[in-house]
Structure formats: structure tokens, C-alpha cells
Amino acid sequence: MYSPFTPVMDILKAIKKRRSVRGYLNKGIPEQVLDRVLKAARLAPTAANKQPFKLILVTDKQTKSKLVEASKRQAFIAEAPIVVVGCAFPEESYQNVGGTRTSEEIDISIVFDHLMLQAAEECLGTCWIGAFDEQQVKAILNIPPNVKVVGLTPLGYPSGRESKSSKHLERKTLDEIVLYESYK
């Protein structure tokens, strides 16, 4: 009998497999593969389950080239068959995270994480793009003023070109990042 707490896949394997990919093959993504990646994003938890976001899938070559310009000329973005743009609705998001902010950036971050892990499972590459001019992206994609662009990611099959940042980097030990009971 199925239980939500019965292991169904090895998430740690997908986490270890995921890289920031900065080179993509000129190869389309099968519809059923893209569907699984998008379903993973849709299933991401959001604060109060408000789901205050939309994902724009950009496939047009000219539009992708404009996004490259809006993203500090990171040319590899346009190599991927799809660029996913994460848009959030601040007014619809949970309004009291930690008593100081709204949830939209956290929500899109979780959505992108789900999307990226499923992409890794499907042998697709992604790269969180945070270096972009939001106003330029909004103008290119006709995004309304009340919508916030939180991030972009190319989505496609990796070309195999390695960049320094796409190699697995050393991580801090658990002792360096985990505290128990108190900060001190």
C-alpha cells in the first residue's frame, strides 16, 4: 500500500546530479519530458498554498536573444531550446513571512528548485539566472508592472562543455553549517 512517506525515488541522487549548465545542444525537449518538469514545478509548495506565480516558457530565437541582452550578455541562455522565466505576484503572495516580507521570492525559489531537480532527473540542464535587468525582461515579455520577475533558467540538453562553475564544487561540512538548539 502506498504511503506519502514511502521512498519512491532517490532525491539525493538528483541533487548530486544537478549542475549549473552553461552550454546546450540544439535539441528539442520531448513533450512528455517537458510535461514532467512542469508538473514538478506545479507541485512545489508555496506559502499558504497560494501559488502566486506563473512560468513563461520562451522558445522564440529572437526573444531568447533579447533575454541574453537583458541578462548581462550570458549567451548560453539562448542556446537552450527553452528559457523559463519565473514571475511572481507580490500582492497575492503570503504577506507576513517572518513578520518582515512577502513570500514571492521564496515561492519561486522552491518552484525553480523542483523544476531543476526534475530536469536533472530527465537529463536536462538548467542554470539559475539571477543576473538580469528586471525592467528589460518585463518589456521584452510584456509582463505587467505588478508582476515581479524573480529568476530565469535555460532548459535543455547539456552540450558537455564544462565551465568552472558547472563542475561539482567542494561544499562546507555539516559541522560548518548546522547548529543545534541555538546560534551559539
N, C-alpha and C positions, 0 to 999 in steps of 0.2 A: 504494500500500500504506500502511495506517495505521501510524503510529508514535506512541507517547505523547508524543513531542516535536514533533509536527506541530501547528501552531496550528489550533484548531478554532473559537475564538471570541475576541472582543475583551474580555478580562477588565478591562483598564483602563477601557473604556467603562462597564462595570457598576459599577466602583469609583467613577468620577466621577459616575455617575447616583444612587448610593445617598445617601440623606439620612436624618436623624432626623425621622420624620414624627410630628406631634402633632395630627393630625386625620384621621378616617377616614370613608369613605362607608358607608352602611348597605347594603352589597352583599356577597353571599356570594362565596366563592372556589371556582371550579370544581374538582372533584375531581382532574382531571388536572394542574392548575396546582399545587395543594397537594402532590400526589404528587411533582412535580419538585422543589419546595422541600425537602420532607422527604428525598428521595433525596440532594440536595446535602449536607444535614446529615449523613446517614448515611455519606457518603463522606469526611467530614473525617478527616484523620489525627489520631490520638491517640498519646500516649506508649506505646511498645511495642505499639501496635495493640490495647490492652486495651479500648477503647471503654467506659469506666466511666461511662456516663451514660444517662439517659432524658429524653425530652421529653414534658411533659404539655401536651396541647392543650386549652385551656379555651374552650368556646363558650357555656356557660350564662350568661345575663344576670345572674342573682343572684350567681353565683360570681365573674364578672368585676367586679361592683360591690364585692364583698368584697376582691378583689385591689386595686382602686383605693384602698380604705381602708388596706390593708397597704403600699401604695406611695406614701405621703405625699400622698394625695388627687390623684394625677395622673389626672384624669377622662378624658382622651383614651384611656387604656388600654382602657376599657370600650366605646369607640366601635367598635373593630376587631371583626370577626367572630370572630377567634381571638386568644387570648393564649397564647404559647408560654412555658412555664416550664422552664428548663434545670436538671436535677437531676444531681448527680454523686455518685459512690461513692468517698469518700476511701480506704476500706480496699482497694478493688480497683484504684485508680489506681497509676501508676508511683510508687514510693516514694522515689526519690533524684534529684530534679531539682536540679542544681547543688549537690548534697550537703546541701541545707537544707530541702527542701519536697517535697510531693507534686504530682502533675500535674493534679489535677481542675479547677482554675480555668483553667489553660491549655487543657486539652482542651475544656471547654465554650466557651471563648472562640473557639477555632478552629471548633467546630461552629456556633456562632451566626454567625460571620463567613461561613461557607459558606452557611448558611441565608439570611442577609441579602443576600448578593450574588446568589443565585439569585432571591430575592424581588424585588430591583431589576430583574433581567432580565425578570421576569414582570410588571413594572409595579405591584408591590405595595410597600407601605411597611412599615417597621419602625422601632423605636426601642429601643436597648439601655436597659433599666431596671435600674439598679444601686441606686437609692434605694428600698429596701423593708425591711420588718421580716421577717427570715427565719422567726422563730418563728410569726408570724401567717400567713405564706404556708403554712408546713408544716401548721398547724392547719386552715386552710381547705381544703387539698387532701389531707389525710390522709397526709402524707409522713412516713415513719418517721424516728426520731431519728438513725440512722446515715447518712442521705442529706443532702447539702448542696445548698441552693438557691443557684445561682451567679448567675442572671440571669433576667429576663423580657423578652419583647418582644411588643408588639401586632403583628398581621399582618393587613393588609387593604389595600384600595384607598385611596390618599390622597384627602382631600377637597379639597385645593388651598389650604386655609388655611395660610398661611405663618406660622411663628413665627421669631423672630430666630435661634434656634439651628438651624432647619432650612434656612436659606439657606446657600449654599456660603461657608464662611469662608476667609479667607486662610490659607495654610499656610506654614510656615517653608521656606526654600530648602533644597536638598540640602546646600549648604555649611554650613548651620546644624545639621544633624542627622546627617551622615555623617562618620565619622572613618576614616582608613586606617592599618592596621598597629598603632596604639596609641591609647590615650585621649588622650595629649598630642601 
